Amino acid sequence: MISFRLDVEDLADTRFAISPLREVMGSLRALRAPGLYPLHVRWRAAVLQGLDPADARLLAALVGDTLALPDFLTPRPTSFAPTLDEQLTVVRATPAEAVRRDLLAAHAPRPLPDVLRAVTALGDAPVAELLEELCALLRRYWESALLPSWPRMRLVLEADITHRARQLATGGARLLFSDLHRNLRWEDDGVLRIDRMRGRHHVDGSGRGLRLVPSLFAHQPAPPVSAAEPPMLAYPSRGAGTLWEPEPEPDAPALAALLGAPRTTLLRLLAEPLPTVELARRLGVTPSAVSQHLRVLHATGLVTRARDGRRVLYRRSQLGERLARHGGA
């Protein structure tokens, strides 16, 4: 059992955060133990098919036999939604001794895998080299395995946070913690207990607050391995079952009903940058008529515009791309 003692200051500083690096590391557990992550079976198969064998070996070495993760590779978020690069900057600054401690703890009682043995060498240089290698590896893995789905993943995580924040507002900490996971218990003595953990230690919040991080790759609550780390808890996010559901079929009539036929046609044409006069020529209408519709589409964020000499070019924005794709435009 692991427990956090949270005083009034800690509860006042209980915050939610979204951690891209936590999702990267959690997803490595899904690669390692697919039986615990049945929702991600198809995603796992696709990722493994595209992984370089050398990368796959090093990624696998970052997860212990008990599925423990090195604490320095799951840093506590300092903002609501740090970028992956911001978190990798924190990883690069990890002291050599902490890197050794966390890797050994994640693999205890077994020895380190061969690909990680360099950290046991004397001096800090081997550790610094390994940190750079790991950061480059995790970025490559992020770009191929998670980044294509990250906008959708983030929406699911944000929806979970919205639900939890409502619970905290209406029922306080007791309701919040009782619903996060069956292994969590909030005690009257101000202690949050996490049952069925392989580790056994107690962490005093000491006014440092608690970070709650929803994860689509957590099958149970996951606190830091080391008692030296401040209170943080990754927990299974609601809505993980919806993540890989197929997107709805395009419905062109629905988009036309929303925007009107002229603006829907304009949105379809603006897959490439075009000026007002060219749009008017293709549609067989006056430039002023096109301009009226473009003003509305631009004001609603569906198109962007940029000057090219004397011309103003219009093109679908990212929001317009998504709307056009779902609407069959």
Solvent accessible surface area in square Angstrom, and as a share of the most:
residue,aa,sasa,rsa
1,M,58,0.26
2,I,6,0.03
3,S,4,0.03
4,F,2,0.01
5,R,96,0.35
6,L,6,0.03
7,D,69,0.36
8,V,120,0.69
9,E,113,0.51
10,D,0,0.00
11,L,63,0.31
12,A,85,0.66
13,D,32,0.16
14,T,19,0.11
15,R,135,0.49
16,F,24,0.10
17,A,1,0.01
18,I,1,0.00
19,S,3,0.02
20,P,6,0.04
21,L,0,0.00
22,R,12,0.04
23,E,1,0.00
24,V,0,0.00
25,M,0,0.00
26,G,0,0.00
27,S,0,0.00
28,L,5,0.02
29,R,27,0.10
30,A,1,0.01
31,L,21,0.10
32,R,94,0.34
33,A,23,0.18
34,P,50,0.31
35,G,71,0.68
36,L,82,0.41
37,Y,12,0.04
38,P,94,0.59
39,L,98,0.49
40,H,5,0.02
41,V,79,0.46
42,R,216,0.79
43,W,21,0.07
44,R,61,0.22
45,A,59,0.45
46,A,66,0.51
47,V,17,0.10
48,L,70,0.35
49,Q,164,0.73
50,G,69,0.67
51,L,29,0.14
52,D,75,0.39
53,P,91,0.57
54,A,55,0.42
55,D,25,0.13
56,A,32,0.25
57,R,145,0.53
58,L,15,0.08
59,L,3,0.02
60,A,51,0.39
61,A,7,0.05
62,L,0,0.00
63,V,1,0.00
64,G,0,0.00
65,D,82,0.42
66,T,47,0.27
67,L,23,0.11
68,A,18,0.14
69,L,9,0.05
70,P,1,0.00
71,D,11,0.06
72,F,15,0.06
73,L,0,0.00
74,T,15,0.09
75,P,19,0.12
76,R,56,0.20
77,P,5,0.03
78,T,128,0.74
79,S,61,0.39
80,F,92,0.38
81,A,28,0.22
82,P,10,0.06
83,T,74,0.43
84,L,6,0.03
85,D,71,0.37
86,E,98,0.44
87,Q,6,0.03
88,L,2,0.01
89,T,84,0.49
90,V,81,0.46
91,V,0,0.00
92,R,104,0.38
93,A,81,0.63
94,T,21,0.12
95,P,92,0.58
96,A,15,0.11
97,E,117,0.53
98,A,20,0.15
99,V,0,0.00
100,R,39,0.14
101,R,91,0.33
102,D,5,0.02
103,L,0,0.00
104,L,87,0.43
105,A,41,0.31
106,A,2,0.01
107,H,13,0.06
108,A,55,0.43
109,P,134,0.84
110,R,147,0.54
111,P,95,0.60
112,L,5,0.03
113,P,42,0.26
114,D,111,0.58
115,V,71,0.41
116,L,0,0.00
117,R,108,0.39
118,A,52,0.40
119,V,1,0.00
120,T,82,0.48
121,A,45,0.35
122,L,175,0.87
123,G,45,0.43
124,D,94,0.49
125,A,66,0.51
126,P,32,0.20
127,V,2,0.01
128,A,53,0.41
129,E,122,0.55
130,L,10,0.05
131,L,8,0.04
132,E,92,0.41
133,E,94,0.42
134,L,0,0.00
135,C,0,0.00
136,A,47,0.37
137,L,2,0.01
138,L,0,0.00
139,R,75,0.27
140,R,118,0.43
141,Y,2,0.01
142,W,15,0.05
143,E,81,0.36
144,S,79,0.51
145,A,7,0.05
146,L,0,0.00
147,L,78,0.39
148,P,100,0.63
149,S,27,0.18
150,W,29,0.10
151,P,89,0.56
152,R,81,0.30
153,M,0,0.00
154,R,83,0.30
155,L,121,0.60
156,V,19,0.11
157,L,0,0.00
158,E,53,0.24
159,A,64,0.50
160,D,1,0.01
161,I,18,0.09
162,T,76,0.44
163,H,43,0.19
164,R,7,0.03
165,A,47,0.36
166,R,137,0.50
167,Q,21,0.09
168,L,62,0.31
169,A,87,0.68
170,T,105,0.61
171,G,35,0.33
172,G,30,0.29
173,A,21,0.16
174,R,132,0.48
175,L,72,0.36
176,L,1,0.00
177,F,1,0.00
178,S,70,0.45
179,D,64,0.33
180,L,8,0.04
181,H,23,0.10
182,R,194,0.71
183,N,9,0.04
184,L,8,0.04
185,R,101,0.37
186,W,40,0.14
187,E,45,0.20
188,D,126,0.65
189,D,72,0.37
190,G,16,0.15
191,V,1,0.01
192,L,0,0.00
193,R,51,0.19
194,I,0,0.00
195,D,35,0.18
196,R,183,0.67
197,M,37,0.16
198,R,184,0.67
199,G,33,0.32
200,R,191,0.70
201,H,42,0.19
202,H,92,0.41
203,V,6,0.03
204,D,70,0.36
205,G,0,0.00
206,S,77,0.49
207,G,38,0.36
208,R,94,0.34
209,G,0,0.00
210,L,0,0.00
211,R,26,0.10
212,L,0,0.00
213,V,2,0.01
214,P,1,0.01
215,S,1,0.00
216,L,6,0.03
217,F,0,0.00
218,A,10,0.07
219,H,63,0.28
220,Q,47,0.21
221,P,1,0.00
222,A,14,0.11
223,P,15,0.10
224,P,14,0.09
225,V,54,0.31
226,S,21,0.14
227,A,50,0.38
228,A,69,0.54
229,E,50,0.23
230,P,35,0.22
231,P,0,0.00
232,M,13,0.06
233,L,0,0.00
234,A,1,0.01
235,Y,0,0.00
236,P,30,0.19
237,S,11,0.07
238,R,121,0.44
239,G,36,0.34
240,A,18,0.14
241,G,44,0.42
242,T,65,0.38
243,L,0,0.00
244,W,82,0.29
245,E,91,0.41
246,P,124,0.78
247,E,86,0.38
248,P,103,0.65
249,E,147,0.66
250,P,75,0.47
251,D,70,0.36
252,A,52,0.41
253,P,101,0.63
254,A,53,0.41
255,L,7,0.04
256,A,34,0.27
257,A,89,0.69
258,L,123,0.61
259,L,28,0.14
260,G,28,0.27
261,A,67,0.52
262,P,71,0.45
263,R,71,0.26
264,T,20,0.12
265,T,37,0.22
266,L,1,0.01
267,L,0,0.00
268,R,121,0.44
269,L,28,0.14
270,L,0,0.00
271,A,47,0.37
272,E,80,0.36
273,P,59,0.37
274,L,12,0.06
275,P,13,0.08
276,T,27,0.16
277,V,97,0.56
278,E,37,0.17
279,L,0,0.00
280,A,4,0.03
281,R,166,0.60
282,R,103,0.37
283,L,59,0.30
284,G,68,0.65
285,V,72,0.41
286,T,80,0.46
287,P,64,0.40
288,S,71,0.46
289,A,35,0.27
290,V,2,0.01
291,S,32,0.21
292,Q,103,0.46
293,H,49,0.22
294,L,2,0.01
295,R,143,0.52
296,V,57,0.33
297,L,1,0.01
298,H,62,0.28
299,A,87,0.67
300,T,80,0.46
301,G,33,0.32
302,L,12,0.06
303,V,3,0.02
304,T,69,0.40
305,R,125,0.46
306,A,66,0.51
307,R,166,0.60
308,D,68,0.35
309,G,64,0.62
310,R,237,0.86
311,R,119,0.43
312,V,41,0.23
313,L,36,0.18
314,Y,23,0.09
315,R,112,0.41
316,R,33,0.12
317,S,16,0.10
318,Q,147,0.65
319,L,81,0.41
320,G,0,0.00
321,E,59,0.27
322,R,114,0.42
323,L,48,0.24
324,A,1,0.01
325,R,131,0.48
326,H,68,0.30
327,G,6,0.06
328,G,43,0.41
329,A,35,0.27
